[in-house]
Amino acid sequence: MSSKHQFVKLNDGHFIPALGFGTYKPQEVPISKSLEAANLAIGVGLRHIDTAYIYHVEEEIGQAIQSKIKAGVVKREDLFITTKLWCTCFRPELVRPSLEKSLKRLQLDYVDLYLIHYPVPLKPGDNDFPVDEQGKLLLDTVDFCATWEALEKCKDAGLVKSIGVSNFNHKQIERILNKPGLKYKPVCNQVECHLYLNQSKLLDYCKSKDIVLVAYGALGTQRYKEWVDQNSPVLLHDPVLCDVAKKNKQSPALVALRYQIQRGVVPLAQSFKENEMKENLQLSPEDMKTLDGLNKNFRYLPTESISDHPEYPYSEEY
Ligand code: NDP
């Protein structure tokens, strides 16, 4: 089944496409690749794009979105765009200005989803990772519940459709849910989630609160040198995963993504390659069109024996 037309309902009534496209770019990859990849992603039919201030690719994502809208490939409302508030901007007065800067870079009036990127606040300022003389990260003391209230105001102002969190544990989510005067629940918690870290307890907890779990690293991450231990196992080479893939005549990547979708998780998948993007989406727009063309309004169960009755439902085309 294609992931292209599947959506998951969020607790605020909006819908999130079942598969998202990741836009994190490792330092060694040239920025032009982000623009190229976003253009390819929209071109192959991906409609859910996950970005963040800290990836420093919002401008490129915005350019790709605008060019695809201008070319008539998509309308704004066809796209689901997520971006994230960075940890140096958690003080309530910094939230809306930070979102507005993201919107400007993305050339958008609103984003579909805005997330608190990580539950730990950092010292505000121009440095994304402020450190002291010993190289230790400089933390801030702001309570993320106060940050959450500022996100709620951004939603009320129409700058974001939905608001959520990322990298929160269940106790941190609980703190938001129990916050006096809570106006909106987080619609999702975006966390690392894959076959080696399936997050089943967090998933059960999120489901019990009607919060969608969005999975990053669902394919085992890009193994970025700056963050990932290069000796860690390569997920897509896992022999059990490869056996299941072989049995199903599918790629390991697709099985890893379907595993998430079938358990109610919304996975993100990142790639710079068009063939991989198509594979992750499973059916290309051309394939979808070809299959759409098979329709002949043919019913296996026309129940013609009651076709004389005034309420026979199939006298109408639909
Ligand atoms: P993924 O887990 O999506 O893995 C990406 C890797 O999988 C790439 O190396 C890519 O290959 C490979 N790949 C993609 N499709 C296929 C395929 N069909 N067959 C074989 N290999 C494939 O990586 P990310 O770590 O980027 O996570 C996804 C996204 O999640 C990020 O881009 C970002 O948007 C988000 N994220 C959020 C975080 C947060 O804190 N909230 C943290 C980390 C990520 P190739 O190298 O060939 O392109």
Residues whose N, C-alpha, C, O or C-beta is under 5 A from the ligand:
A	BS01	NDP	F21 G22 T23 Y24 D50 T51 H117 S166 Q190 Y216 G217 A218 L219 G220 T221 Q222 A253 L268 A269 Q270 S271 F272 K273 E276 E279 N280
